[in-house]
Amino acid sequence: MRDEKKIRMVAPKQVAIAILYQAERYLLQLRDPLPTIVYPGQWGLFGGHLEVNETPEDAIWRELSEEIGYAPPDLMAFTPYTDAEVVRHVFWGELTVPIETLNLQEGWDCGLLTLNEIDAGEAYSAIAQQVRPLGHVHRQILLNFHQQRSSGFLGVSRPAERSP
């Protein structure tokens, strides 16, 4: 009798993240320095995991409300980023309020980072009082987005509409 191994297929986690920009700066969250989370103590995009039966569109609106108390006028879908472990549903929109009016509820700090800081892969946090790295995947997503936005080609974007 042949010994067969059962392979359990595990679906990748799904997250929704937002690129929010103001002029030529991008809003990022400095993640808490907890070893139990992804990218601890690193800059990353706002967003989070999809809840059971939640669409990526509903998740990003919920996450932005929970994390910073902000609902952009519009969000558009960008290129999804997928690897073996995570499907990242990426959305983009304009930050239309001053950063000081955001109510940071999750994370260590938030800031409007320049393209130079994103390209360098690190930025200073006044709250942490130190330069902190960017999460590598988030850095690449932002660089790709900036390149497409600068060239005037963001592809065919669909609005991220909320469920009623």
DRENTORKOL-3810 file (N, C-alpha, C; in nm, 4 decimals):
REM DRENTORKOL-3810
@n.u->0.0842; n.v->-0.1171; n.w->0.0000; ca.u->0.0000; ca.v->0.0000; ca.w->0.0000; c.u->0.0890; c.v->0.1237; c.w->0.0000
@n.u->0.0598; n.v->0.2122; n.w->-0.0851; ca.u->0.1396; ca.v->0.3323; ca.w->-0.1009; c.u->0.0987; c.v->0.4372; c.w->0.0027
@n.u->0.1978; n.v->0.5042; n.w->0.0597; ca.u->0.1735; ca.v->0.6080; ca.w->0.1591; c.u->0.1496; c.v->0.7409; c.w->0.0865
@n.u->0.0307; n.v->0.7940; n.w->0.0980; ca.u->-0.0007; ca.v->0.9195; ca.w->0.0302; c.u->-0.0111; c.v->1.0321; c.w->0.1316
@n.u->0.0489; n.v->1.1433; n.w->0.0957; ca.u->0.0411; ca.v->1.2613; ca.w->0.1809; c.u->-0.0711; c.v->1.3506; c.w->0.1307
@n.u->-0.1491; n.v->1.3971; n.w->0.2233; ca.u->-0.2550; ca.v->1.4896; ca.w->0.1872; c.u->-0.1991; c.v->1.6308; c.w->0.1927
@n.u->-0.2237; n.v->1.7023; n.w->0.0888; ca.u->-0.1792; ca.v->1.8411; ca.w->0.0826; c.u->-0.3006; c.v->1.9294; c.w->0.1045
@n.u->-0.2915; n.v->2.0098; n.w->0.2065; ca.u->-0.4019; ca.v->2.1010; ca.w->0.2357; c.u->-0.3740; c.v->2.2342; c.w->0.1677
@n.u->-0.4648; n.v->2.2757; n.w->0.0838; ca.u->-0.4509; ca.v->2.4028; ca.w->0.0150; c.u->-0.5079; c.v->2.5125; c.w->0.1048
@n.u->-0.4267; n.v->2.6115; n.w->0.1317; ca.u->-0.4698; ca.v->2.7228; ca.w->0.2145; c.u->-0.4781; c.v->2.8463; c.w->0.1262
@n.u->-0.5938; n.v->2.9065; n.w->0.1273; ca.u->-0.6123; ca.v->3.0280; ca.w->0.0475; c.u->-0.5312; c.v->3.1406; c.w->0.1096
@n.u->-0.4721; n.v->3.2256; n.w->0.0263; ca.u->-0.3956; ca.v->3.3375; ca.w->0.0810; c.u->-0.4864; c.v->3.4338; c.w->0.1573
@n.u->-0.4308; n.v->3.5011; n.w->0.2570; ca.u->-0.5047; ca.v->3.6049; ca.w->0.3281; c.u->-0.5363; c.v->3.7166; c.w->0.2300
@n.u->-0.6438; n.v->3.7862; n.w->0.2553; ca.u->-0.6807; ca.v->3.8983; ca.w->0.1702; c.u->-0.6843; c.v->4.0252; c.w->0.2538
@n.u->-0.6195; n.v->4.1283; n.w->0.2018; ca.u->-0.6194; ca.v->4.2577; ca.w->0.2684; c.u->-0.6566; c.v->4.3659; c.w->0.1672
@n.u->-0.7069; n.v->4.4760; n.w->0.2200; ca.u->-0.7360; ca.v->4.5938; ca.w->0.1384; c.u->-0.6527; c.v->4.7078; c.w->0.1946
@n.u->-0.5770; n.v->4.7761; n.w->0.1068; ca.u->-0.4917; ca.v->4.8862; ca.w->0.1502; c.u->-0.5148; c.v->5.0071; c.w->0.0600
@n.u->-0.4867; n.v->5.1253; n.w->0.1150; ca.u->-0.5157; ca.v->5.2491; ca.w->0.0425; c.u->-0.3922; c.v->5.3356; c.w->0.0253
@n.u->-0.3737; n.v->5.3817; n.w->-0.0972; ca.u->-0.2758; ca.v->5.4850; ca.w->-0.1278; c.u->-0.3527; c.v->5.6169; c.w->-0.1232
@n.u->-0.3245; n.v->5.6981; n.w->-0.0228; ca.u->-0.3863; ca.v->5.8302; ca.w->-0.0132; c.u->-0.2770; c.v->5.9335; c.w->-0.0337
@n.u->-0.3011; n.v->6.0281; n.w->-0.1233; ca.u->-0.1983; ca.v->6.1262; ca.w->-0.1543; c.u->-0.2522; c.v->6.2671; c.w->-0.1402
@n.u->-0.1598; n.v->6.3587; n.w->-0.1149; ca.u->-0.1903; ca.v->6.5010; ca.w->-0.1062; c.u->-0.0739; c.v->6.5720; c.w->-0.1726
@n.u->-0.1024; n.v->6.6397; n.w->-0.2824; ca.u->0.0023; ca.v->6.6985; ca.w->-0.3663; c.u->0.0956; c.v->6.5844; c.w->-0.4067
@n.u->0.2218; n.v->6.5936; n.w->-0.3771; ca.u->0.3172; ca.v->6.4873; ca.w->-0.4126; c.u->0.3649; c.v->6.4110; c.w->-0.2892
@n.u->0.2792; n.v->6.4012; n.w->-0.1899; ca.u->0.3124; ca.v->6.3274; ca.w->-0.0674; c.u->0.2097; c.v->6.2174; c.w->-0.0458
@n.u->0.2541; n.v->6.1115; n.w->0.0211; ca.u->0.1704; ca.v->5.9945; ca.w->0.0411; c.u->0.1519; c.v->5.9675; c.w->0.1896
@n.u->0.0271; n.v->5.9407; n.w->0.2296; ca.u->-0.0052; ca.v->5.9147; ca.w->0.3693; c.u->0.0309; c.v->5.7714; c.w->0.4049
@n.u->0.1148; n.v->5.7583; n.w->0.5074; ca.u->0.1522; ca.v->5.6258; ca.w->0.5559; c.u->0.1364; c.v->5.6193; c.w->0.7066
@n.u->0.1206; n.v->5.4974; n.w->0.7533; ca.u->0.1079; ca.v->5.4677; ca.w->0.8950; c.u->0.2384; c.v->5.4053; c.w->0.9421
@n.u->0.2892; n.v->5.4526; n.w->1.0553; ca.u->0.4012; ca.v->5.3841; ca.w->1.1189; c.u->0.3398; c.v->5.2774; c.w->1.2080
@n.u->0.3612; n.v->5.1542; n.w->1.1709; ca.u->0.2987; ca.v->5.0431; ca.w->1.2437; c.u->0.3578; c.v->5.0309; c.w->1.3828
@n.u->0.2757; n.v->4.9821; n.w->1.4744; ca.u->0.3207; ca.v->4.9628; ca.w->1.6117; c.u->0.4418; c.v->4.8697; c.w->1.6135
@n.u->0.5327; n.v->4.8906; n.w->1.7086; ca.u->0.6532; ca.v->4.8053; ca.w->1.7153; c.u->0.6275; c.v->4.6746; c.w->1.7899
@n.u->0.5256; n.v->4.6027; n.w->1.7477; ca.u->0.4882; ca.v->4.4759; ca.w->1.8113; c.u->0.5397; c.v->4.3598; c.w->1.7267
@n.u->0.6151; n.v->4.2698; n.w->1.7845; ca.u->0.6711; ca.v->4.1592; ca.w->1.7053; c.u->0.5666; c.v->4.0627; c.w->1.6502
@n.u->0.4435; n.v->4.0721; n.w->1.6962; ca.u->0.3390; ca.v->3.9795; ca.w->1.6530; c.u->0.2645; c.v->4.0262; c.w->1.5278
@n.u->0.2989; n.v->4.1452; n.w->1.4745; ca.u->0.2303; ca.v->4.1952; ca.w->1.3551; c.u->0.3260; c.v->4.1991; c.w->1.2362
@n.u->0.2693; n.v->4.2096; n.w->1.1186; ca.u->0.3483; ca.v->4.2214; ca.w->0.9961; c.u->0.4082; c.v->4.3620; c.w->0.9907
@n.u->0.5316; n.v->4.3719; n.w->0.9516; ca.u->0.6035; ca.v->4.4992; ca.w->0.9400; c.u->0.6029; c.v->4.5802; c.w->1.0704
@n.u->0.6412; n.v->4.5207; n.w->1.1827; ca.u->0.6412; ca.v->4.5962; ca.w->1.3081; c.u->0.7388; c.v->4.7135; c.w->1.3027
@n.u->0.6922; n.v->4.8307; n.w->1.3485; ca.u->0.7779; ca.v->4.9490; ca.w->1.3527; c.u->0.8181; c.v->5.0009; c.w->1.2165
@n.u->0.7441; n.v->4.9640; n.w->1.1121; ca.u->0.7761; ca.v->5.0090; ca.w->0.9766; c.u->0.6590; c.v->5.0898; c.w->0.9203
@n.u->0.6921; n.v->5.1780; n.w->0.8278; ca.u->0.5900; ca.v->5.2555; ca.w->0.7584; c.u->0.5166; c.v->5.1662; c.w->0.6596
@n.u->0.3859; n.v->5.1838; n.w->0.6500; ca.u->0.3065; ca.v->5.1076; ca.w->0.5550; c.u->0.1784; c.v->5.1805; c.w->0.5214
@n.u->0.1054; n.v->5.1277; n.w->0.4285; ca.u->-0.0219; ca.v->5.1854; ca.w->0.3863; c.u->-0.1311; c.v->5.1502; c.w->0.4871
@n.u->-0.2304; n.v->5.2363; n.w->0.4980; ca.u->-0.3436; ca.v->5.2072; ca.w->0.5847; c.u->-0.4292; c.v->5.1000; c.w->0.5204
@n.u->-0.4898; n.v->5.0159; n.w->0.6040; ca.u->-0.5770; ca.v->4.9106; ca.w->0.5565; c.u->-0.5693; c.v->4.7910; c.w->0.6481
@n.u->-0.6272; n.v->4.6801; n.w->0.6033; ca.u->-0.6244; ca.v->4.5606; ca.w->0.6864; c.u->-0.6965; c.v->4.4442; c.w->0.6220
@n.u->-0.7122; n.v->4.3396; n.w->0.7013; ca.u->-0.7723; ca.v->4.2142; ca.w->0.6547; c.u->-0.9202; c.v->4.2300; c.w->0.6225
@n.u->-0.9634; n.v->4.1526; n.w->0.5236; ca.u->-1.1049; ca.v->4.1439; ca.w->0.4927; c.u->-1.1714; c.v->4.0553; c.w->0.5968
@n.u->-1.2885; n.v->4.0963; n.w->0.6425; ca.u->-1.3661; ca.v->4.0136; ca.w->0.7336; c.u->-1.4459; c.v->3.9120; c.w->0.6517
@n.u->-1.5006; n.v->3.8121; n.w->0.7181; ca.u->-1.5772; ca.v->3.7075; ca.w->0.6506; c.u->-1.6891; c.v->3.7708; c.w->0.5677
@n.u->-1.6980; n.v->3.7295; n.w->0.4435; ca.u->-1.8002; ca.v->3.7758; ca.w->0.3478; c.u->-1.7924; c.v->3.9256; c.w->0.3174
@n.u->-1.6792; n.v->3.9886; n.w->0.3431; ca.u->-1.6628; ca.v->4.1311; ca.w->0.3149; c.u->-1.5913; c.v->4.1485; c.w->0.1814
@n.u->-1.6373; n.v->4.2430; n.w->0.1022; ca.u->-1.5701; ca.v->4.2719; ca.w->-0.0240; c.u->-1.4475; c.v->4.3589; c.w->0.0039
@n.u->-1.3493; n.v->4.3579; n.w->-0.0861; ca.u->-1.2346; ca.v->4.4472; ca.w->-0.0684; c.u->-1.2770; c.v->4.5937; c.w->-0.0600
@n.u->-1.3776; n.v->4.6307; n.w->-0.1390; ca.u->-1.4253; ca.v->4.7694; ca.w->-0.1383; c.u->-1.4822; c.v->4.8067; c.w->-0.0016
@n.u->-1.5658; n.v->4.7195; n.w->0.0537; ca.u->-1.6214; ca.v->4.7477; ca.w->0.1861; c.u->-1.5116; c.v->4.7487; c.w->0.2923
@n.u->-1.4145; n.v->4.6595; n.w->0.2777; ca.u->-1.3059; ca.v->4.6521; ca.w->0.3759; c.u->-1.2240; c.v->4.7802; c.w->0.3801
@n.u->-1.1925; n.v->4.8371; n.w->0.2640; ca.u->-1.1074; ca.v->4.9566; ca.w->0.2655; c.u->-1.1808; c.v->5.0759; c.w->0.3245
@n.u->-1.3100; n.v->5.0899; n.w->0.2959; ca.u->-1.3867; ca.v->5.1994; ca.w->0.3573; c.u->-1.3932; c.v->5.1810; c.w->0.5087
@n.u->-1.4159; n.v->5.0579; n.w->0.5532; ca.u->-1.4219; ca.v->5.0296; ca.w->0.6970; c.u->-1.2880; c.v->5.0569; c.w->0.7637
@n.u->-1.1814; n.v->5.0064; n.w->0.7043; ca.u->-1.0484; ca.v->5.0221; ca.w->0.7633; c.u->-1.0086; c.v->5.1693; c.w->0.7763
@n.u->-1.0331; n.v->5.2488; n.w->0.6731; ca.u->-0.9972; ca.v->5.3909; ca.w->0.6810; c.u->-1.0781; c.v->5.4617; c.w->0.7895
@n.u->-1.2036; n.v->5.4265; n.w->0.8016; ca.u->-1.2868; ca.v->5.4849; ca.w->0.9068; c.u->-1.2340; c.v->5.4454; c.w->1.0450
@n.u->-1.2028; n.v->5.3173; n.w->1.0629; ca.u->-1.1547; ca.v->5.2688; ca.w->1.1923; c.u->-1.0164; c.v->5.3224; c.w->1.2273
@n.u->-0.9276; n.v->5.3294; n.w->1.1298; ca.u->-0.7880; ca.v->5.3630; ca.w->1.1585; c.u->-0.7604; c.v->5.5118; c.w->1.1671
@n.u->-0.8286; n.v->5.5936; n.w->1.0839; ca.u->-0.8000; ca.v->5.7373; ca.w->1.0837; c.u->-0.9247; c.v->5.8252; c.w->1.0808
@n.u->-1.0426; n.v->5.7661; n.w->1.0853; ca.u->-1.1647; ca.v->5.8445; ca.w->1.0846; c.u->-1.1833; c.v->5.9270; c.w->0.9590
@n.u->-1.1443; n.v->5.8711; n.w->0.8446; ca.u->-1.1494; ca.v->5.9461; ca.w->0.7197; c.u->-1.2178; c.v->5.8646; c.w->0.6108
@n.u->-1.3024; n.v->5.9323; n.w->0.5327; ca.u->-1.3656; ca.v->5.8725; ca.w->0.4147; c.u->-1.3334; c.v->5.9621; c.w->0.2960
@n.u->-1.2431; n.v->5.9193; n.w->0.2086; ca.u->-1.2091; ca.v->6.0006; ca.w->0.0914; c.u->-1.3316; c.v->6.0224; c.w->0.0032
@n.u->-1.3318; n.v->6.1313; n.w->-0.0741; ca.u->-1.4441; ca.v->6.1539; ca.w->-0.1655; c.u->-1.4595; c.v->6.0385; c.w->-0.2649
@n.u->-1.3487; n.v->5.9844; n.w->-0.3105; ca.u->-1.3494; ca.v->5.8738; ca.w->-0.4065; c.u->-1.2302; c.v->5.7829; c.w->-0.3788
@n.u->-1.2489; n.v->5.6561; n.w->-0.4048; ca.u->-1.1396; ca.v->5.5591; ca.w->-0.4062; c.u->-1.1508; c.v->5.4808; c.w->-0.5360
@n.u->-1.0367; n.v->5.4565; n.w->-0.5967; ca.u->-1.0328; ca.v->5.3800; ca.w->-0.7208; c.u->-0.9463; c.v->5.2554; c.w->-0.6992
@n.u->-0.9794; n.v->5.1499; n.w->-0.7701; ca.u->-0.9008; ca.v->5.0266; ca.w->-0.7627; c.u->-0.7706; c.v->5.0443; c.w->-0.8399
@n.u->-0.6632; n.v->4.9926; n.w->-0.7835; ca.u->-0.5321; ca.v->4.9907; ca.w->-0.8472; c.u->-0.4953; c.v->4.8442; c.w->-0.8674
@n.u->-0.3786; n.v->4.8195; n.w->-0.9149; ca.u->-0.3297; ca.v->4.6847; ca.w->-0.9402; c.u->-0.3248; c.v->4.6028; c.w->-0.8114
@n.u->-0.3848; n.v->4.4837; n.w->-0.8091; ca.u->-0.3688; ca.v->4.3979; ca.w->-0.6909; c.u->-0.2276; c.v->4.3396; c.w->-0.6875
@n.u->-0.1763; n.v->4.3182; n.w->-0.5693; ca.u->-0.0438; ca.v->4.2589; ca.w->-0.5498; c.u->-0.0632; c.v->4.1280; c.w->-0.4753
@n.u->-0.0247; n.v->4.0197; n.w->-0.5405; ca.u->-0.0496; ca.v->3.8865; ca.w->-0.4869; c.u->0.0810; c.v->3.8094; c.w->-0.4749
@n.u->0.0956; n.v->3.7401; n.w->-0.3625; ca.u->0.2034; ca.v->3.6428; ca.w->-0.3489; c.u->0.1428; c.v->3.5170; c.w->-0.2879
@n.u->0.2245; n.v->3.4222; n.w->-0.2489; ca.u->0.1724; ca.v->3.2948; ca.w->-0.1989; c.u->0.0916; c.v->3.3100; c.w->-0.0705
@n.u->0.1174; n.v->3.4161; n.w->0.0063; ca.u->0.0521; ca.v->3.4309; ca.w->0.1357; c.u->-0.0583; c.v->3.5361; c.w->0.1405
@n.u->-0.0491; n.v->3.6387; n.w->0.0550; ca.u->-0.1404; ca.v->3.7525; ca.w->0.0677; c.u->-0.1858; c.v->3.8026; c.w->-0.0691
@n.u->-0.3146; n.v->3.8345; n.w->-0.0771; ca.u->-0.3689; ca.v->3.9094; ca.w->-0.1898; c.u->-0.3941; c.v->4.0495; c.w->-0.1365
@n.u->-0.3228; n.v->4.1465; n.w->-0.1924; ca.u->-0.3384; ca.v->4.2864; ca.w->-0.1504; c.u->-0.4243; c.v->4.3592; c.w->-0.2529
@n.u->-0.5455; n.v->4.3953; n.w->-0.2116; ca.u->-0.6349; ca.v->4.4745; ca.w->-0.2962; c.u->-0.5989; c.v->4.6204; c.w->-0.2687
@n.u->-0.5473; n.v->4.6882; n.w->-0.3705; ca.u->-0.4951; ca.v->4.8233; ca.w->-0.3522; c.u->-0.5928; c.v->4.9242; c.w->-0.4120
@n.u->-0.6200; n.v->5.0282; n.w->-0.3340; ca.u->-0.7075; ca.v->5.1363; ca.w->-0.3774; c.u->-0.6326; c.v->5.2678; c.w->-0.3627
@n.u->-0.6753; n.v->5.3690; n.w->-0.4377; ca.u->-0.6092; ca.v->5.4986; ca.w->-0.4291; c.u->-0.7114; c.v->5.6115; c.w->-0.4336
@n.u->-0.6730; n.v->5.7202; n.w->-0.3688; ca.u->-0.7590; ca.v->5.8375; ca.w->-0.3680; c.u->-0.6850; c.v->5.9546; c.w->-0.3070
@n.u->-0.7482; n.v->6.0685; n.w->-0.3120; ca.u->-0.6855; ca.v->6.1908; ca.w->-0.2621; c.u->-0.7196; c.v->6.2122; c.w->-0.1149
@n.u->-0.6206; n.v->6.2561; n.w->-0.0392; ca.u->-0.6414; ca.v->6.3001; ca.w->0.0982; c.u->-0.6780; c.v->6.4477; c.w->0.0896
@n.u->-0.8032; n.v->6.4799; n.w->0.1211; ca.u->-0.8542; ca.v->6.6155; ca.w->0.0982; c.u->-0.8623; c.v->6.7003; c.w->0.2246
@n.u->-0.8124; n.v->6.6472; n.w->0.3348; ca.u->-0.8146; ca.v->6.7216; ca.w->0.4615; c.u->-0.6717; c.v->6.7329; c.w->0.5141
@n.u->-0.6455; n.v->6.8319; n.w->0.5999; ca.u->-0.5120; ca.v->6.8392; ca.w->0.6604; c.u->-0.4854; c.v->6.7154; c.w->0.7460
@n.u->-0.3617; n.v->6.6694; n.w->0.7463; ca.u->-0.3263; ca.v->6.5489; ca.w->0.8215; c.u->-0.3576; c.v->6.5647; c.w->0.9703
@n.u->-0.3527; n.v->6.6878; n.w->1.0197; ca.u->-0.3778; ca.v->6.7131; ca.w->1.1616; c.u->-0.5222; c.v->6.6823; c.w->1.2014
@n.u->-0.6122; n.v->6.6750; n.w->1.1034; ca.u->-0.7526; ca.v->6.6465; ca.w->1.1339; c.u->-0.7826; c.v->6.4973; c.w->1.1390
@n.u->-0.6875; n.v->6.4145; n.w->1.0989; ca.u->-0.7083; ca.v->6.2699; ca.w->1.1048; c.u->-0.7006; c.v->6.2242; c.w->1.2506
@n.u->-0.7789; n.v->6.1233; n.w->1.2824; ca.u->-0.7839; ca.v->6.0704; ca.w->1.4174; c.u->-0.7172; c.v->5.9323; c.w->1.4175
@n.u->-0.5863; n.v->5.9300; n.w->1.4392; ca.u->-0.5102; ca.v->5.8051; ca.w->1.4334; c.u->-0.5537; c.v->5.7121; c.w->1.5465
@n.u->-0.6156; n.v->5.6007; n.w->1.5092; ca.u->-0.6646; ca.v->5.5037; ca.w->1.6068; c.u->-0.5831; c.v->5.3744; c.w->1.6071
@n.u->-0.5010; n.v->5.3572; n.w->1.5046; ca.u->-0.4201; ca.v->5.2356; ca.w->1.4956; c.u->-0.2843; c.v->5.2727; c.w->1.4404
@n.u->-0.1814; n.v->5.2273; n.w->1.5078; ca.u->-0.0458; ca.v->5.2578; ca.w->1.4642; c.u->0.0237; c.v->5.3503; c.w->1.5618
@n.u->0.1529; n.v->5.3674; n.w->1.5393; ca.u->0.2404; ca.v->5.4442; ca.w->1.6257; c.u->0.2417; c.v->5.5911; c.w->1.5841
@n.u->0.2325; n.v->5.6159; n.w->1.4526; ca.u->0.2396; ca.v->5.7509; ca.w->1.3974; c.u->0.1825; c.v->5.7455; c.w->1.2562
@n.u->0.1602; n.v->5.8616; n.w->1.1976; ca.u->0.1262; ca.v->5.8683; ca.w->1.0558; c.u->0.1951; c.v->5.9920; c.w->0.9997
@n.u->0.2190; n.v->5.9905; n.w->0.8710; ca.u->0.2879; ca.v->6.1029; ca.w->0.8099; c.u->0.2662; c.v->6.1069; c.w->0.6602
@n.u->0.2880; n.v->6.2258; n.w->0.6047; ca.u->0.2853; ca.v->6.2450; ca.w->0.4599; c.u->0.4290; c.v->6.2363; c.w->0.4110
@n.u->0.4621; n.v->6.1266; n.w->0.3475; ca.u->0.5991; ca.v->6.1027; ca.w->0.3049; c.u->0.6209; c.v->6.1493; c.w->0.1616
@n.u->0.7412; n.v->6.2012; n.w->0.1384; ca.u->0.7781; ca.v->6.2453; ca.w->0.0045; c.u->0.8224; c.v->6.1253; c.w->-0.0789
@n.u->0.8273; n.v->6.1458; n.w->-0.2083; ca.u->0.8759; ca.v->6.0404; ca.w->-0.2961; c.u->1.0222; c.v->6.0079; c.w->-0.2663
@n.u->1.1010; n.v->6.1075; n.w->-0.2281; ca.u->1.2410; ca.v->6.0819; ca.w->-0.1926; c.u->1.2511; c.v->5.9887; c.w->-0.0724
@n.u->1.1656; n.v->6.0098; n.w->0.0278; ca.u->1.1668; ca.v->5.9218; ca.w->0.1451; c.u->1.1232; c.v->5.7809; c.w->0.1070
@n.u->1.0210; n.v->5.7719; n.w->0.0236; ca.u->0.9725; ca.v->5.6406; ca.w->-0.0196; c.u->1.0800; c.v->5.5700; c.w->-0.1012
@n.u->1.1433; n.v->5.6427; n.w->-0.1915; ca.u->1.2497; ca.v->5.5849; ca.w->-0.2730; c.u->1.3665; c.v->5.5375; c.w->-0.1862
@n.u->1.3989; n.v->5.6151; n.w->-0.0823; ca.u->1.5078; ca.v->5.5781; ca.w->0.0092; c.u->1.4690; c.v->5.4604; c.w->0.0984
@n.u->1.3384; n.v->5.4378; n.w->0.1134; ca.u->1.2935; ca.v->5.3253; ca.w->0.1950; c.u->1.2927; c.v->5.3529; c.w->0.3431
@n.u->1.2923; n.v->5.4817; n.w->0.3811; ca.u->1.2901; ca.v->5.5160; ca.w->0.5230; c.u->1.2444; c.v->5.6600; c.w->0.5408
@n.u->1.1896; n.v->5.6881; n.w->0.6604; ca.u->1.1421; ca.v->5.8227; ca.w->0.6898; c.u->1.1454; c.v->5.8451; c.w->0.8405
@n.u->1.1604; n.v->5.9710; n.w->0.8772; ca.u->1.1659; ca.v->6.0089; ca.w->1.0179; c.u->1.0256; c.v->6.0151; c.w->1.0766
@n.u->1.0113; n.v->5.9681; n.w->1.1998; ca.u->0.8869; ca.v->5.9801; ca.w->1.2755; c.u->0.9138; c.v->6.0680; c.w->1.3961
@n.u->0.8367; n.v->6.1766; n.w->1.4076; ca.u->0.8516; ca.v->6.2654; ca.w->1.5233; c.u->0.8106; c.v->6.1948; c.w->1.6513
@n.u->0.7110; n.v->6.1087; n.w->1.6444; ca.u->0.6663; ca.v->6.0373; ca.w->1.7647; c.u->0.7689; c.v->5.9334; c.w->1.8079
@n.u->0.8209; n.v->5.8565; n.w->1.7140; ca.u->0.9241; ca.v->5.7563; ca.w->1.7463; c.u->1.0600; c.v->5.8227; c.w->1.7699
@n.u->1.0743; n.v->5.9442; n.w->1.7214; ca.u->1.1990; ca.v->6.0211; ca.w->1.7283; c.u->1.3166; c.v->5.9455; c.w->1.6669
@n.u->1.2878; n.v->5.8845; n.w->1.5515; ca.u->1.3916; ca.v->5.8126; ca.w->1.4790; c.u->1.3460; c.v->5.7861; c.w->1.3358
@n.u->1.4423; n.v->5.7558; n.w->1.2533; ca.u->1.4139; ca.v->5.7155; ca.w->1.1157; c.u->1.3714; c.v->5.5689; c.w->1.1202
@n.u->1.2604; n.v->5.5399; n.w->1.0523; ca.u->1.2067; ca.v->5.4043; ca.w->1.0496; c.u->1.1945; c.v->5.3577; c.w->0.9043
@n.u->1.2121; n.v->5.2275; n.w->0.8788; ca.u->1.2045; ca.v->5.1761; ca.w->0.7416; c.u->1.0611; c.v->5.1644; c.w->0.6912
@n.u->1.0483; n.v->5.1605; n.w->0.5592; ca.u->0.9195; ca.v->5.1311; ca.w->0.4955; c.u->0.9104; c.v->4.9807; c.w->0.4741
@n.u->0.7900; n.v->4.9260; n.w->0.4900; ca.u->0.7679; ca.v->4.7866; ca.w->0.4532; c.u->0.7999; c.v->4.7703; c.w->0.3047
@n.u->0.8789; n.v->4.6712; n.w->0.2687; ca.u->0.9288; ca.v->4.6601; ca.w->0.1309; c.u->0.8180; c.v->4.6488; c.w->0.0264
@n.u->0.7138; n.v->4.5732; n.w->0.0547; ca.u->0.6059; ca.v->4.5591; ca.w->-0.0438; c.u->0.5318; c.v->4.6912; c.w->-0.0598
@n.u->0.5083; n.v->4.7610; n.w->0.0506; ca.u->0.4377; ca.v->4.8891; ca.w->0.0436; c.u->0.5212; c.v->4.9925; c.w->-0.0320
@n.u->0.6505; n.v->4.9886; n.w->-0.0112; ca.u->0.7405; ca.v->5.0785; ca.w->-0.0854; c.u->0.7282; c.v->5.0538; c.w->-0.2349
@n.u->0.7309; n.v->4.9260; n.w->-0.2745; ca.u->0.7231; ca.v->4.8926; ca.w->-0.4170; c.u->0.5884; c.v->4.9320; c.w->-0.4761
@n.u->0.4809; n.v->4.9111; n.w->-0.4023; ca.u->0.3482; ca.v->4.9503; ca.w->-0.4498; c.u->0.3443; c.v->5.1012; c.w->-0.4734
@n.u->0.3973; n.v->5.1788; n.w->-0.3781; ca.u->0.3970; ca.v->5.3247; ca.w->-0.3915; c.u->0.4825; c.v->5.3718; c.w->-0.5082
@n.u->0.5991; n.v->5.3113; n.w->-0.5265; ca.u->0.6841; ca.v->5.3497; ca.w->-0.6397; c.u->0.6164; c.v->5.3177; c.w->-0.7728
@n.u->0.5523; n.v->5.2012; n.w->-0.7808; ca.u->0.4800; ca.v->5.1653; ca.w->-0.9030; c.u->0.3639; c.v->5.2610; c.w->-0.9277
@n.u->0.2901; n.v->5.2931; n.w->-0.8217; ca.u->0.1775; ca.v->5.3853; ca.w->-0.8346; c.u->0.2263; c.v->5.5226; c.w->-0.8808
@n.u->0.3305; n.v->5.5734; n.w->-0.8184; ca.u->0.3814; ca.v->5.7053; ca.w->-0.8549; c.u->0.4269; c.v->5.7084; c.w->-1.0011
@n.u->0.4945; n.v->5.6026; n.w->-1.0434; ca.u->0.5397; ca.v->5.5961; ca.w->-1.1831; c.u->0.4207; c.v->5.6000; c.w->-1.2786
@n.u->0.3181; n.v->5.5220; n.w->-1.2506; ca.u->0.2005; ca.v->5.5208; ca.w->-1.3384; c.u->0.1256; c.v->5.6528; c.w->-1.3320
@n.u->0.1142; n.v->5.7107; n.w->-1.2128; ca.u->0.0446; ca.v->5.8396; ca.w->-1.1984; c.u->0.1196; c.v->5.9498; c.w->-1.2712
@n.u->0.2517; n.v->5.9508; n.w->-1.2597; ca.u->0.3345; ca.v->6.0526; ca.w->-1.3254; c.u->0.3277; c.v->6.0423; c.w->-1.4769
@n.u->0.3168; n.v->5.9203; n.w->-1.5270; ca.u->0.3103; ca.v->5.9009; ca.w->-1.6717; c.u->0.1699; c.v->5.9259; c.w->-1.7261
@n.u->0.0740; n.v->5.9495; n.w->-1.6345; ca.u->-0.0635; ca.v->5.9736; ca.w->-1.6768; c.u->-0.1383; c.v->5.8472; c.w->-1.7097
@n.u->-0.0812; n.v->5.7331; n.w->-1.6732; ca.u->-0.1464; ca.v->5.6064; ca.w->-1.7054; c.u->-0.1650; c.v->5.5228; c.w->-1.5797
@n.u->-0.2847; n.v->5.5273; n.w->-1.5261; ca.u->-0.3180; ca.v->5.4418; ca.w->-1.4122; c.u->-0.4039; c.v->5.3243; c.w->-1.4568
@n.u->-0.4076; n.v->5.3025; n.w->-1.5867; ca.u->-0.4865; ca.v->5.1915; ca.w->-1.6375; c.u->-0.6342; c.v->5.2213; c.w->-1.6246
@n.u->-0.7143; n.v->5.1213; n.w->-1.6438; ca.u->-0.8582; ca.v->5.1366; ca.w->-1.6302; c.u->-0.8917; c.v->5.1109; c.w->-1.4844
@n.u->-0.9276; n.v->5.2175; n.w->-1.4145; ca.u->-0.9607; ca.v->5.2057; ca.w->-1.2730; c.u->-1.1112; c.v->5.2024; c.w->-1.2562
@n.u->-1.1530; n.v->5.1224; n.w->-1.1624; ca.u->-1.2956; ca.v->5.1192; ca.w->-1.1295; c.u->-1.3148; c.v->5.1794; c.w->-0.9918
@n.u->-1.4245; n.v->5.2514; n.w->-0.9729; ca.u->-1.4493; ca.v->5.3099; ca.w->-0.8406; c.u->-1.4699; c.v->5.2025; c.w->-0.7353
@n.u->-1.4242; n.v->5.2302; n.w->-0.6154; ca.u->-1.4450; ca.v->5.1393; ca.w->-0.5016; c.u->-1.5716; c.v->5.1839; c.w->-0.4303
@n.u->-1.6836; n.v->5.1281; n.w->-0.4746; ca.u->-1.8106; ca.v->5.1700; ca.w->-0.4184; c.u->-1.8448; c.v->5.0873; c.w->-0.2956
@n.u->-1.9079; n.v->5.1546; n.w->-0.2013; ca.u->-1.9505; ca.v->5.0888; ca.w->-0.0779; c.u->-2.0819; c.v->5.0164; c.w->-0.1010
@n.u->-2.0989; n.v->4.9048; n.w->-0.0309; ca.u->-2.2274; ca.v->4.8359; ca.w->-0.0354; c.u->-2.3303; c.v->4.9196; c.w->0.0393
@n.u->-2.4555; n.v->4.9105; n.w->-0.0022; ca.u->-2.5592; ca.v->4.9892; ca.w->0.0674; c.u->-2.5797; c.v->4.9438; c.w->0.2101
END
